[in-house]
Amino acid sequence: MRVCKYRRVSTDMQREEGVSLSTQDERLDAFIKSQGWTVVADYADEGFSAKNMNRPAIQQLIQDLKRDKFDVVLVYRLDRLVRSVSDLHELLQIMDKHDVKFKSCTEVFDTTSATGRMFITIIATLAQWERETIAERVFDNMLARSEKGMRNGAPAPYGYIYKDGSLELVKEEAKWVKFIFDKYKTTGSQNIAKTLNKRGIKTRKGEVWSDFSIRYLLRNPIYAGYVRWNYRSLAKGKCTGDEVIQKIDQDNFQAIITKEEFDEIQILIKERSTVAFRSDNFYPYSGVAKCAKCGNSLTGAFKNKKSGGIYRFYKCAGRFRTGICDAPVISEEAIDIALMKCLDLPEFDLKYEEQNKIDREQLEKELTKIELKKSRIKELYLDGDISKNEYRKRMDSLIDDEIRIQKKLEIEEIEATYEEVLEWMSLIKESWNELSFETRKAAIRTIFSSLTVKIIKDPVFGRYPQLPVVEITNYKLK
């Protein structure tokens, strides 16, 4: 009998006793020897969780399984292979299709019979239920701790270290925390980051400061003596809206700023975010233009000319925020010239006409299909064939599709004819220089969802300055 071995350890499990890759290998070899089987393949995923099938070794195993490379898949325990019931079902179906058996050397599983398959599914279902129950208990416990002002095991923030389970002030770092809060009252996060970096001050991880890391620090209430929990979704990194802020439960805790100072800074952050959003209206290409070199957004800015007036330009976020790009700034005038050339091209007319054709009949058919699917899912749920979570998941997906199609139909109802669009475009080209920045921005956003801007020739500075030559190499229409 040809057998393949599959072993797995997650990062956390490598420290546990009895489940290391070498230990699993010894147990598997002993079992194979007792059965008289021949090892033809060995797969190991080190540092991967079994929460899904996105693991290199398991994917290679599935490919080799389909190529009839072995007869049996042997594991140390079922949870080394999969932990999700849906993943288990999917894997067992693939094995059945290719007549490959599954064995565990520490558990009595036999996939050669219907009873054996049912038993293994029940075990996996119970294991998943246990994990979900534990997760719910952990969440409830963390919420209760936060409401009491207790921290939930997060790393010590910049300015503090853990000592005997309590946060202790690091004076050298604390003075820079105070510096950041004080400076933000009169300047922005980018300037603060540049100042710290020039002085050689590093973050806790030894990295340079950025406007993001400054704002993240400024939003942390721990510096005023308060605990924050559930601030961000672990999956998406976004604010959840359900955060808990409570005074820290530590008698000897040393705050760096007062609660009043913290609240003042939060108001400033909000006000400056609003101002930044509004000022964006004066840069027609912001939010649409992309750098051809790195794909990051081009953001608008200006500076006063020595001769009077204002020089308006766009800079690559990949260069000025993260340093991954070296694209120079591009004047707004140069992009204007490139845009007019783009609108003059016959290819633009063809692309616009093609991209804005909507088959209303087909969209309405899709809506009818969605309604039928929603009715069917409701029946499955009422009959007990699917769980409440699965019902919600499927319904949410269908509702998203429904909203997307309805929006397309709404667009078709209000969309101008092709001839009207051409007339409008001609008017924009003729009167572009007379339009306000807000009107230009509105026009660009009405037509384009993105514009990729490439520098063909760098600008010339000095006595006889010349604009850079730029080209719109790609664009997406609304």
N, C-alpha and C positions, 0 to 999 in steps of 0.2 A: 504494500500500500504506500503510495507516494504522499508525503505529508509536508505541509509548510508550517513554520512556526511564526506566530505573531506576538510581539511583546510591545508594551507601552508603559511609559511612566510620565506623569506630568511634572512640572517644575517643583511643585510643593511635595509631591510624593517621593521624590528622589531622596528625601531625608528620612522617610519612614522606613521602618524595619520590615524586611520580608517581601518587598515588592520591587526591588531594584531590578534593572535589566539582567544583571548577571544571575540573581537569585531565580528569576523567572526562567532563564535559559537552563539552569541546572535542573529545575523541576520538569521542564518540557523534555529535555534530553533523557531523563530517567524514565518518563512515561513512554516516550517513543521506543526506548530500548526494551521495555517490558512488553510492548505490543509487536515488536519485530518489524516496525515500519522503517521506511527509508526517507531521510530528510532531503528534499529537493530545493527548498527555498527557505529563507529566513528574513523576516521583516520586523523592523523595530522603529517605533516613533518615540523619540526622546524629547521631553519637554512639551508634549502636546496633550490637551484635554480631550476627553471622549465625548464632549458635549455635541459635536457634530462630526461629519466625515471628512472635513477639510484637513486631512493629514497626509503627508507625502507617501508614507509606507503603506497605509491602508488603501490609498488610491492605486498604488503599484500592485498590491495584492489583488485587487478587483480586476485590473487589466490582465494579470497573469492567470487568474481564475478563468476568465473568458477564453483564454488561449489553451485551456486544458493542460496546465502545467503541473497540477497536483490533484489528489483525490480527497484530501482532508485538510481542513484548517484547524490547527490546534492552538489553544490559548491557555494561559495560566488560570484566568478567571474570566467570566463573561464580561465584567465591567472593564477589562483591559481592551476589549474589542469595541463595544458600543455601550452607551448609557441611555440613549433615546429609543423608545419603543418603535417609533416610525423608522428610524435607521435600522433597527434590528429586523423589522419586517422586510424592508427593502433589500437588505443583505441576504436574508434567508431565501427570498424569491430568486435572487441572482444565483445563489448556490443550487437551489432546486432545478433551475433551468439548465444548469451545466453539470448536474449530477455530482456536486461536491458536498461532502459531509462536514459538519461542524462538531468539534469535541472540546471539552474543557477538562484539563487534567486534575482539577480539584473539585469539580462539581459533576453531578450525574446528569448530563444532557445528551439526548439522542435525537438527532433531527431526521432520522430515517423513518419515523412514524408520525401520524397526525397527533397522537397523544403527546409524543415528545416535543413536537413543535408548539403545541398548546401550553405545555408546562414551561418551556423556556420563555414564552411570551408573557405568561402570568408572572414569572419571577422578575422579568424586566419591568413590567408594569408596576409591580409593588416597589421595586427599587426607585423608579422614577417618582412615584407618589411620595416615597420617603424623602427624597431629595427636595421636592417642591415644598413639602411640609416643613422641613428644616429651614429652607430659605425663607418661608413666611415667618417662622418663629424668630429667625435672625433679624429680619426687617423690623418686626414688632419690638424686639429687644433694643435694637439700635435707636428706634424712634423714642422709646421710653427713656433711654439713657440721655438722648439729646434734650428731651423736654425737662430733664432734671439738671441740665447744664453739664453733663459728662461727655467727654470726647469719645469717639468710636474707633480708636486705634489708628487714626491717620498719622502720617509722619509729622514730626515736629516742624512747624512753620519756620521760615527764616526769622531769626531773632530769638529763637528758643531752642532748647534741647530737652530731651527727657532725662530725668534723674529720679530714680526710685518711683517711677510711675507718674511723676508730676512734671509739669512744664517749668523749666528754669530759664531765666533770662540770660542771654549771651550778650554782654554789654557791647562788644565790638560790632556785632550785627545790629543790635537794638538802636544804636545811634544812627545807622543808615536807614532803618525803618522810619525813625523820627524825621530824618532828613527828607525822605520821600514824601511823607505826609505834609510836611511844612512847605516843600518846594511846589507841590501840586496846587497850592493855593494861588500861585503866581505864574506857573508855567505848565506845559503839557507833559504827558508821559514819555513822548519821544525824546524831549530835551533832557528829562531826568535820566533816562536810560543812557543817553550819550555821555552825560556828565559822569555817571558812575563808571562807565566803561573806560573813559579817559583817565579816571583816577585808579584804574586797575581793580575795582571792586567787583567780585564775582558773586554769582548766585550760590545757593547752598550746594548745588551740583557742580560748581566750578565753571559754569557757563557765563556767557556775556548776558547782560540785561537787554530786554526788548520792551517795546511799548506794551506788549501783551503781558509780560511778566510783572511789569510795574502796575498795570491796572488790576491784575489778579491779586497782587499784594494789597492794593488800596481797598479792594472789596472784601477783604477778610476781616470779620469783626473780632477775631481773636486778639488783635492788638489793642482793642478797647475793653477786653475782658469778657467777651461773649463767644459762645460756641455756635458754629453753623453746621448744619447737616442737611443732606439731600439737596445741596445747592446745584449739583450737576448730575445729569443722567450719565451713568457709566457707559452706556451703549453709544450715546450720541455726542457726549461732551457738551450738552446744552443745558441752560438753566431750566430746572424742572417746574418752577413756580410753586412748589410745595415745600420750600425750605423751612427749617426750624432754627430760630435764633433765640438762644437762652443764655443768661448770665452763667459763666463758668463756675462749676462746683469745685473750687480749689481755694482753700483759705489763704495760702501764701502766694497766690498768683500776682505777678507784677505786670500790670498793663503798661503799654508804651504811650498810648494816647488816651484821651477821655472819650466817653460815648458821644458827647456833644461834637468833638472834633471829627469823629468817625462819621456821624450823621451829616456834618457840613460837607465833608469830602464826597459822600454819596450823592448829595444834591448837585455838587459841582460836576461830577462824572456824568450825571443825567443831563444837565444843562449843556455841557460841551458836546455830548453825543447828539443832542437835538440840533445844536448850532452847526455841527459838522455835516449833519444830514441836509440841513437847509442850504448851506453854502455849496453843497454838491450840485444844486440846481444851476449854478453859474458856470458849470463845466459840462458842455453838451455831450462829450464822449465818455464821461465817467459812468461806470457801471455797464458799459457796452464794449469799449475798446480793450483789446487784449494784446499783450506783447508777443510778437512772432517768435522771439528767441526762446522764451520760457513758458509762455501760456498764461502768465499772471496778468492781473488787471492793470490798466493804466489809469492812474488817478490824477486829477487836475490840480494845478497849483499856479501861483503867479509870483512875480517879483517886480519891483519898480525899476524902470529904466533910468539911467543917469541923465538921459536927454529928456526925460519926462514920459509920462504914459506908463502902461503896464505890459509886461511880457507874460503872456499866458502859455503854459506848457503842460505836458503830461509826463509823469515819471512811472517807471515800472515798479510795482510792489515787490517783485522778486528781487530787485536790487536794493531798494531803500528800506525794506522791512526785514528781509531774511538774508540778503547778500548772496543769493544763488545765481544772480544774473548780472551782466555788465552793460546792459543796454543803456545808451545815453538818453537824456531827456529829449522829448520831441515837441516842437512848438505846435500850438493849436492851429496856426495858419497853415503849416505844412500838411496837417491832417485834413483841413478844409479842402485844400487843393486836390489831395488824393481822393477825397469823397466825391467831389464834383466829377473827376475823371471816371470814377467807378459808376456813377449814376448815368454817365454818357454812354457807357458800353451797351451794345445790343444784347450781350449776354445777361445783363441785369434785367432787361425787360422780359426775356424768356424765362429766367429763373423766378421772377416775381409772379408771372402768369401761371407757371407750373406749380409753384409752391402754395399758391392760394386757391387752387381748385379743391373743392370739398364735395365729396359724393354724399349728398344729403340722404338719399335713399339707403345707402349702405350704413350710414350712422344710425338711422332709425331702426334698421334691422338689428344692429348691435344692441341697441337699447332694449328691443323686444327680447333678445336672447338673455340679456342680463336679468330682466324681470322673471323669465322662466327659471333661470338658475336660482334666483332669490327664493322663489316659491318652493323649489325642490329642496334647497338647503333647510328651509323652515320645516318642511315635512320630515326630513331626516332627523332634525333636532327633536321635534315633537314625538317621533317614534323611538327616540333614545338611541339612534344609530351613530350619532356624533355627540361629542361633549359640548358643554357650554362654551368653553374656550375656543374649540374648533369652529363652532357656529359663528362666534363673534369675529374670528379671524377671517373666515370666508366671506361673511357679510361685509366687513370693512373693505376688503379687497374689491368686491363687486360695486360697492357704493363709490369708491374712488374712481373706478372705471366709468361709472354712470355720470359722475360729476365732470370728468374729463370730456366725455362725448357731448354732454349738454353744453359745455363751454364752446366746443367747436361749432355746434349748431347755432349758438347765440352769435358767434363771430360771423357766420355765414349770413345770418339775417340782417346784420347791420353793415356788412362789408360793401364798400363802394364798387362800382363796376371797374373793369380794367381800364377803360377809356378815362374814367374820372381820376383814377390813380395816376395815370400818365400825365394828365393835365395838372394835377396837384404837384407832382414831382417837378414838372417844368416850371411851375410858379415858384417852388422852393429854390430851385437852382438860380432863377433870375433875381430873386429878392433875398438871397442868403445873407448878404452883407448888411442888409437893413433890418434883419430879424433880431429880436432880443435873444440873449443867451438861453432864457427859459423856453422861448419858442423853438429855438434850434434843438434844444434837448428833447422837447416833446416830439418834434418831427422825427429825430433820429430814433427815439425809443418806439415810435409808432411803426417804423419800417423795419428796424433791425433788432435782433436779440443779441447779436455779437458782431464785432468787427475786428479782424486780426490785422494789426498794423506792423509793417516791416520797414526798417530803415535801409534804403538803397544806397544813399550817399550821405555821409556825416555832414553836419553843419560847418560853416566856415565862420570863425570869429575874427575880430580885429578891425582894421580900418575899412575893409570892404567885406562886410559880413554877408553870408548867404544862408538861406534856409536849408535844412536837411531835405533830401528828396526821399519821400516815403511812399509806400504803396499799400493799398488794402488788398492783401493776398487772399483773404477768405472772409466770408460773411454769412450769417444766418438771418433769414427774414422771419418776421413775426408771423 
